[in-house]
């Protein structure tokens, strides 16, 4: 995936979301925030 062209939605187990977020961050992706747009949106369940 290319951070300049993709947006990722992660949903599920909090540990999986954290692991996937870390892996994506290593590839240049950032968490999407209201005041700071990024490429990772997430929901956690448990």
Helices and strands as residue ranges (DSSP letters): E 8-13, H 14-25, E 40-45
